[in-house]
Amino acid sequence: MSVRATARITAVRDSRGAMSLPVLESEGPLALRRTRSVAPGSVRVTVVGAMSGPLGGDRLAIEARAEPGARLTVDSAAATVALPGPGPESGPAHYEVRLMAGEGAALDWLPEQLISAHGSELVMRTTAELASTARLVLREEQILGRHGESPGTLLSRLTVRRAGRPLLDQQVAYGPGAPGGWDGPAVLGGHRAVGQLLVVEPSFDDKAPESGLLGPTAVLTRLAGPAVLVTAVAADARELRAVLDRAHEELTAAAG
């Protein structure tokens, strides 16, 4: 039997500058826990998987809101593994992430990897609505197949709007259900780990890092707005994380 569940997080900054979580609602396999934050003046929530999933036919969603002035980090305790459903009639699993950051807010979305297991079919949709002075750090990492196996089918779309205007809208597809060429030299070139780091930083309006290569399999692209996108492929999850972590450190330093 398929699972439908939505977990919700809302971070608020009060008049004294303290952060609170008036909404922290777990549901189904999406268990939320407030955890210790390493960033001063911010609040952190960790997503803890209460069961395996998503399985074919499941519809899961997470909503995270940083109200004006709030600073929220959301991460996860372990990788998310997309698995096949109990039968071909299950259909694809759906996993939706909805992010919102108000004026002067900062939202870091830093989950662990998404693993597309053999035989699975997952449609993932991430949307972010940002106020004009909001900050966003968003990391996505996708591992195509567990060790020694071919990947499942993964369709992923990321849409970001800032001050009501489109900032980024992209879609990728991998695996046996994707259009031909996804594993060719123009796309993954045989790599099985792919990821991106999006940084939306109002100070980049004045001075943003220039587009360029960050290594043999990573590139930084300056977007039409105060934002940059780092895209990378790698042989495995560890190598991919190292590339994105280095980029994150450099972009944090550039933002001041």
C-alpha positions as CSV (number, residue, x, y, z in Angstrom):
1,M,0.0,0.0,0.0
2,S,1.4,3.4,-1.0
3,V,2.2,6.1,1.6
4,R,1.1,9.7,1.4
5,A,2.8,12.0,3.9
6,T,3.8,15.7,4.3
7,A,6.2,17.0,6.9
8,R,6.2,20.7,7.7
9,I,8.8,23.1,9.3
10,T,8.4,26.8,10.1
11,A,11.2,28.8,11.6
12,V,10.4,32.2,13.2
13,R,12.6,34.9,14.7
14,D,11.0,36.7,17.6
15,S,11.4,40.4,18.7
16,R,14.5,39.4,20.8
17,G,16.2,37.7,17.9
18,A,15.7,34.2,19.2
19,M,14.7,31.4,16.8
20,S,11.8,29.1,17.4
21,L,10.0,26.4,15.5
22,P,6.2,26.9,15.9
23,V,5.6,24.3,13.3
24,L,7.5,21.0,13.4
25,E,5.2,18.3,12.1
26,S,6.4,14.8,11.2
27,E,4.3,12.4,9.1
28,G,4.7,8.9,7.8
29,P,8.4,8.1,7.0
30,L,9.4,11.7,7.4
31,A,10.4,12.2,11.0
32,L,11.7,15.7,12.0
33,R,14.0,16.4,14.9
34,R,15.4,19.7,16.2
35,T,19.2,19.2,16.4
36,R,22.1,21.3,17.6
37,S,23.0,24.1,15.2
38,V,26.6,24.9,14.5
39,A,25.7,28.3,13.1
40,P,25.2,31.1,15.7
41,G,21.7,32.5,15.7
42,S,20.1,29.8,13.6
43,V,17.9,26.8,14.1
44,R,18.6,23.3,12.6
45,V,16.2,20.5,11.8
46,T,17.3,17.0,10.8
47,V,15.1,14.7,8.7
48,V,15.2,11.1,10.1
49,G,13.8,8.4,7.9
50,A,11.4,6.3,10.0
51,M,11.1,3.6,7.3
52,S,12.5,2.7,3.9
53,G,11.3,4.8,1.0
54,P,10.1,6.3,-1.1
55,L,8.7,3.2,-2.7
56,G,6.9,3.0,-6.0
57,G,3.5,4.7,-5.6
58,D,4.5,6.8,-2.5
59,R,3.8,10.5,-2.4
60,L,6.0,12.3,0.1
61,A,6.6,16.0,0.6
62,I,8.5,18.3,2.9
63,E,7.6,22.0,3.4
64,A,10.3,24.3,5.0
65,R,9.6,27.9,5.7
66,A,12.0,30.5,7.1
67,E,9.8,33.5,8.1
68,P,11.3,37.1,7.8
69,G,14.6,37.3,9.6
70,A,14.7,33.6,10.5
71,R,17.8,31.4,9.9
72,L,16.9,27.8,9.2
73,T,19.1,24.8,8.2
74,V,17.5,21.5,7.2
75,D,19.6,18.4,6.7
76,S,19.1,14.6,7.0
77,A,20.5,11.8,9.0
78,A,21.0,9.4,6.1
79,A,20.7,9.1,2.4
80,T,17.2,8.7,0.8
81,V,16.9,5.5,-1.2
82,A,14.3,5.4,-4.0
83,L,13.1,1.7,-4.1
84,P,10.8,-0.2,-6.4
85,G,7.2,-0.6,-5.5
86,P,5.6,-4.0,-4.7
87,G,4.5,-4.4,-8.3
88,P,4.4,-2.8,-11.8
89,E,1.0,-1.4,-11.0
90,S,2.5,0.8,-8.2
91,G,3.7,3.5,-10.6
92,P,6.4,6.0,-9.8
93,A,7.1,7.4,-6.4
94,H,6.8,11.2,-6.0
95,Y,8.9,13.3,-3.7
96,E,8.3,17.0,-3.4
97,V,10.3,19.7,-1.5
98,R,8.7,23.1,-1.0
99,L,10.9,25.9,0.4
100,M,10.1,29.4,1.3
101,A,12.3,32.2,2.7
102,G,11.0,35.6,3.7
103,E,12.6,39.0,3.7
104,G,16.0,38.9,5.4
105,A,15.7,35.1,6.0
106,A,18.3,32.5,5.4
107,L,17.5,28.9,4.5
108,D,20.0,26.1,4.0
109,W,18.7,22.9,2.4
110,L,21.5,20.4,2.8
111,P,20.1,16.8,2.7
112,E,22.2,13.7,2.3
113,Q,22.3,12.0,-1.1
114,L,19.4,10.6,-3.0
115,I,20.1,7.1,-4.3
116,S,18.2,5.8,-7.3
117,A,18.2,2.0,-6.7
118,H,17.8,-0.4,-9.6
119,G,14.2,-0.9,-10.6
120,S,12.9,2.2,-8.9
121,E,11.1,5.1,-10.6
122,L,11.1,8.5,-8.8
123,V,9.7,11.9,-9.8
124,M,11.3,14.6,-7.6
125,R,10.2,18.2,-7.6
126,T,11.9,21.0,-5.6
127,T,10.5,24.5,-5.6
128,A,11.7,27.6,-3.7
129,E,10.0,30.9,-3.3
130,L,12.4,33.6,-2.1
131,A,11.8,37.2,-1.0
132,S,14.2,39.8,-2.6
133,T,16.5,39.9,0.4
134,A,16.4,36.2,1.3
135,R,19.4,33.9,1.2
136,L,19.3,30.3,0.0
137,V,21.9,27.5,0.0
138,L,20.5,24.4,-1.7
139,R,22.5,21.2,-2.3
140,E,21.3,18.2,-4.4
141,E,23.2,15.0,-4.8
142,Q,22.0,12.1,-6.8
143,I,23.7,8.7,-6.9
144,L,22.6,6.5,-9.8
145,G,22.5,3.0,-8.5
146,R,23.8,1.3,-5.4
147,H,27.2,-0.3,-5.5
148,G,27.5,-2.6,-8.5
149,E,24.0,-2.1,-9.8
150,S,22.4,-0.1,-12.6
151,P,20.3,2.9,-11.7
152,G,16.5,3.3,-11.5
153,T,14.7,6.0,-13.4
154,L,15.0,9.4,-11.9
155,L,13.2,12.6,-13.1
156,S,14.2,15.7,-11.1
157,R,13.0,19.3,-11.5
158,L,14.2,22.4,-9.6
159,T,12.3,25.7,-9.8
160,V,13.4,28.8,-7.9
161,R,11.6,32.1,-7.9
162,R,12.9,35.3,-6.3
163,A,10.7,38.3,-5.6
164,G,8.0,36.6,-7.7
165,R,10.3,36.2,-10.8
166,P,11.9,33.1,-12.2
167,L,15.6,32.6,-11.2
168,L,16.1,29.0,-12.2
169,D,14.0,26.3,-13.7
170,Q,15.7,23.1,-14.8
171,Q,14.9,19.4,-15.3
172,V,17.1,16.4,-15.6
173,A,16.3,12.7,-16.3
174,Y,18.5,9.6,-15.7
175,G,18.1,5.9,-16.0
176,P,16.3,3.5,-18.3
177,G,13.2,5.6,-18.6
178,A,15.1,8.8,-19.6
179,P,15.7,10.1,-23.1
180,G,18.7,8.5,-24.9
181,G,22.1,10.0,-24.3
182,W,21.8,10.7,-20.6
183,D,24.9,8.6,-19.9
184,G,26.8,9.8,-22.9
185,P,29.9,12.0,-23.0
186,A,27.8,15.2,-23.3
187,V,25.9,14.5,-20.1
188,L,27.4,12.2,-17.4
189,G,30.2,10.5,-19.4
190,G,29.9,7.3,-17.4
191,H,29.9,9.0,-13.9
192,R,27.3,7.8,-11.4
193,A,27.2,10.7,-9.0
194,V,25.8,14.1,-10.0
195,G,25.0,17.1,-8.0
196,Q,24.6,20.8,-7.7
197,L,24.9,23.6,-5.3
198,L,22.8,26.7,-5.7
199,V,23.7,29.8,-3.7
200,V,21.3,32.8,-3.7
201,E,23.1,35.7,-2.0
202,P,21.8,39.3,-2.2
203,S,25.4,40.7,-1.9
204,F,26.1,39.0,-5.2
205,D,24.1,41.7,-6.8
206,D,27.2,43.9,-6.5
207,K,29.9,41.4,-7.0
208,A,29.3,37.7,-7.8
209,P,31.9,35.1,-8.6
210,E,32.6,34.7,-12.3
211,S,31.5,31.6,-14.3
212,G,34.3,29.1,-14.8
213,L,35.6,25.6,-14.3
214,L,36.1,24.3,-10.7
215,G,37.9,21.2,-11.9
216,P,37.7,18.6,-14.6
217,T,34.1,17.7,-13.9
218,A,32.6,20.8,-12.1
219,V,31.6,24.2,-13.3
220,L,30.3,27.4,-11.7
221,T,27.6,29.3,-13.6
222,R,26.6,32.8,-12.7
223,L,22.8,33.2,-13.0
224,A,20.8,36.2,-14.1
225,G,20.4,37.4,-10.5
226,P,22.3,37.4,-7.2
227,A,23.0,33.7,-7.5
228,V,25.4,31.1,-8.7
229,L,25.0,27.4,-9.6
230,V,27.7,24.8,-9.2
231,T,27.1,21.6,-11.2
232,A,29.4,18.6,-10.8
233,V,29.7,14.9,-11.7
234,A,31.9,12.4,-10.0
235,A,32.7,8.7,-9.8
236,D,31.1,8.3,-6.4
237,A,29.3,10.1,-3.6
238,R,32.4,10.9,-1.6
239,E,34.2,12.6,-4.5
240,L,31.0,14.5,-5.3
241,R,30.6,15.8,-1.7
242,A,34.2,16.9,-1.6
243,V,33.8,19.0,-4.8
244,L,30.5,20.6,-3.5
245,D,31.9,21.3,-0.1
246,R,34.9,23.1,-1.5
247,A,32.6,25.2,-3.7
248,H,30.4,26.0,-0.6
249,E,33.4,27.2,1.4
250,E,34.6,29.4,-1.4
251,L,31.2,30.9,-2.1
252,T,30.7,31.5,1.7
253,A,34.0,33.4,1.8
254,A,33.0,35.4,-1.3
255,A,29.7,36.4,0.2
256,G,31.6,37.8,3.2
